[in-house]
Amino acid sequence: MTHPDLAGKVVVVTGAGKGIGQAIAERFGSVGSSVVVNDVDAATAGAVAAGINDEGGTAIAAAADVSDGEQVQGVFDATIEAFGTVDVLVNNAGLVSPMLHFFDADEAWWRRIIDVNLTGHFLCGHVAARIMAKKGGGSIINMSSGGATRAHRSFTAYDASKGGIEALTRAMALDLGPYNVRVNALMPGSIDTAGMDTEARAYRGVNIPAGRIGDPYDMTGPALFLASEDSSYVTGDVLKVDGGMLAQQRSATVDIVHPDTFPAVEDL
Ligand SMILES: NC(=O)c1ccc[n+]([C@@H]2O[C@H](COP(=O)([O-])OP(=O)(O)OC[C@H]3O[C@@H](n4cnc5c(N)ncnc54)[C@H](O)[C@@H]3O)[C@@H](O)[C@H]2O)c1
């Protein structure tokens, strides 16, 4: 089993009813952590928690909207009641859509995305960090995006929220360092959470240096690393999990040299 130090640790994962959050919650369940599955959608949170328990793990569901301070407090109250403490928070809940061109955007759209993505990270981190500091430490993992440093078209609020999350990560790491609470972020590349067909996966994958789009499971090992003692001297960092996407100057389809022209393995 990887990361034996995570067995018995109490891990809260927000937005874990599907996608990356679900994969991370299930992976923590598989290494023996006690998992709190949060989502705004109570049905999916309940199903993921039930799945972890069915596999022999330990999980509860805690439905809440992470942009609402009272509901967030309720998630941590339920966590304390069930498991007594919080060791790890994975701030994963995030809204991508609706995507709107800047001229089509309005105040309500901007506020909702900033509220869920950025304020949600603050609210959950604010409650969790106090619990962690009182017990001598913990790990908070935020969820950034390539949009924090390279913009997507029609994603102004999302990209601004993710830039804010990277700044929040550094600022929290400084304030919480003396309390042994580490704060880092994961930066997923292009992760197939919607279940693309083979053609769509290939089309997206060709422009990623690793040659393929990511799966939600690709995010789980890095999450375990940032939660575990293996990263005990890592804080204030952003770990890219993107198959090399942000390392490239030009995508493969417009580059002068296309990967199709690389030497064949049998010719090496
Ligand atoms: N999939 C990618 O390629 C990708 C890339 C970069 C960053 N990310 C980030 O990773 C995180 C997860 O993305 P995903 O693709 O798995 O998304 P997803 O849409 O598949 O899942 C997000 C989950 O968050 C929940 N959620 C939404 N609003 C919520 C709220 N207010 N309170 C609690 N839960 C809420 C949703 O119900 C859903 O279950 C997000 O922060 C996203 O910005 C994803």
The ligand as an SDF file (V2000), in Angstrom:
LIG
                    3D

 44 48  0  0  0  0  0  0  0  0999 V2000
  -10.9990   18.6550  -15.5410 N   0  0  0  0  0  0  0  0  0  0  0  0
   -9.9910   19.4360  -15.8670 C   0  0  0  0  0  0  0  0  0  0  0  0
   -9.4050   19.3230  -16.9560 O   0  0  0  0  0  0  0  0  0  0  0  0
   -9.5200   20.4990  -14.8990 C   0  0  0  0  0  0  0  0  0  0  0  0
   -8.4330   21.2840  -15.2850 C   0  0  0  0  0  0  0  0  0  0  0  0
   -7.9610   22.2500  -14.4230 C   0  0  0  0  0  0  0  0  0  0  0  0
   -8.5610   22.4220  -13.1800 C   0  0  0  0  0  0  0  0  0  0  0  0
   -9.6170   21.6480  -12.8220 N   0  0  0  0  0  0  0  0  0  0  0  0
  -10.1980   21.8830  -11.4860 C   0  0  0  0  0  0  0  0  0  0  0  0
  -10.3630   20.6660  -10.8020 O   0  0  0  0  0  0  0  0  0  0  0  0
  -11.5200   20.7380   -9.9520 C   0  0  0  0  0  0  0  0  0  0  0  0
  -12.4590   19.5930  -10.3040 C   0  0  0  0  0  0  0  0  0  0  0  0
  -12.7700   19.6570  -11.6770 O   0  0  0  0  0  0  0  0  0  0  0  0
  -13.6230   18.5270  -12.4040 P   0  0  0  0  0  0  0  0  0  0  0  0
  -13.2520   18.5680  -13.8410 O   0  0  0  0  0  0  0  0  0  0  0  0
  -13.5470   17.2470  -11.6550 O   0  0  0  0  0  0  0  0  0  0  0  0
  -15.0860   19.1730  -12.2560 O   0  0  0  0  0  0  0  0  0  0  0  0
  -16.5180   18.4580  -12.2780 P   0  0  0  0  0  0  0  0  0  0  0  0
  -17.4520   19.5070  -12.7670 O   0  0  0  0  0  0  0  0  0  0  0  0
  -16.4760   17.1300  -12.9410 O   0  0  0  0  0  0  0  0  0  0  0  0
  -16.7920   18.2140  -10.7210 O   0  0  0  0  0  0  0  0  0  0  0  0
  -16.9070   19.3020   -9.8350 C   0  0  0  0  0  0  0  0  0  0  0  0
  -17.7490   18.8890   -8.6370 C   0  0  0  0  0  0  0  0  0  0  0  0
  -17.8420   20.0410   -7.7730 O   0  0  0  0  0  0  0  0  0  0  0  0
  -19.1820   20.1280   -7.3240 C   0  0  0  0  0  0  0  0  0  0  0  0
  -19.4930   21.4990   -6.9770 N   0  0  0  0  0  0  0  0  0  0  0  0
  -19.7710   22.5390   -7.8210 C   0  0  0  0  0  0  0  0  0  0  0  0
  -20.0800   23.6270   -7.1040 N   0  0  0  0  0  0  0  0  0  0  0  0
  -19.9970   23.2970   -5.8120 C   0  0  0  0  0  0  0  0  0  0  0  0
  -20.2060   23.9970   -4.6140 C   0  0  0  0  0  0  0  0  0  0  0  0
  -20.6160   25.2750   -4.6290 N   0  0  0  0  0  0  0  0  0  0  0  0
  -20.0050   23.3560   -3.4230 N   0  0  0  0  0  0  0  0  0  0  0  0
  -19.6350   22.0520   -3.4140 C   0  0  0  0  0  0  0  0  0  0  0  0
  -19.4470   21.3330   -4.5270 N   0  0  0  0  0  0  0  0  0  0  0  0
  -19.6110   21.9450   -5.7040 C   0  0  0  0  0  0  0  0  0  0  0  0
  -20.0240   19.6380   -8.4900 C   0  0  0  0  0  0  0  0  0  0  0  0
  -21.3200   19.2530   -8.0900 O   0  0  0  0  0  0  0  0  0  0  0  0
  -19.1800   18.4900   -9.0210 C   0  0  0  0  0  0  0  0  0  0  0  0
  -19.5200   17.2660   -8.3880 O   0  0  0  0  0  0  0  0  0  0  0  0
  -12.1240   22.1180  -10.2010 C   0  0  0  0  0  0  0  0  0  0  0  0
  -11.6540   23.0130   -9.2050 O   0  0  0  0  0  0  0  0  0  0  0  0
  -11.5860   22.5090  -11.5600 C   0  0  0  0  0  0  0  0  0  0  0  0
  -11.5110   23.9100  -11.7310 O   0  0  0  0  0  0  0  0  0  0  0  0
  -10.1140   20.6970  -13.6630 C   0  0  0  0  0  0  0  0  0  0  0  0
  1  2  1  0
  2  3  2  0
  2  4  1  0
  4  5  1  0
  4 44  2  0
  5  6  2  0
  6  7  1  0
  7  8  2  0
  8  9  1  0
  8 44  1  0
  9 10  1  0
  9 42  1  0
 10 11  1  0
 11 12  1  0
 11 40  1  0
 12 13  1  0
 13 14  1  0
 14 15  2  0
 14 16  1  0
 14 17  1  0
 17 18  1  0
 18 19  2  0
 18 20  1  0
 18 21  1  0
 21 22  1  0
 22 23  1  0
 23 24  1  0
 23 38  1  0
 24 25  1  0
 25 26  1  0
 25 36  1  0
 26 27  1  0
 26 35  1  0
 27 28  2  0
 28 29  1  0
 29 30  1  0
 29 35  2  0
 30 31  1  0
 30 32  2  0
 32 33  1  0
 33 34  2  0
 34 35  1  0
 36 37  1  0
 36 38  1  0
 38 39  1  0
 40 41  1  0
 40 42  1  0
 42 43  1  0
M  CHG  2   8   1  16  -1
M  END
$$$$
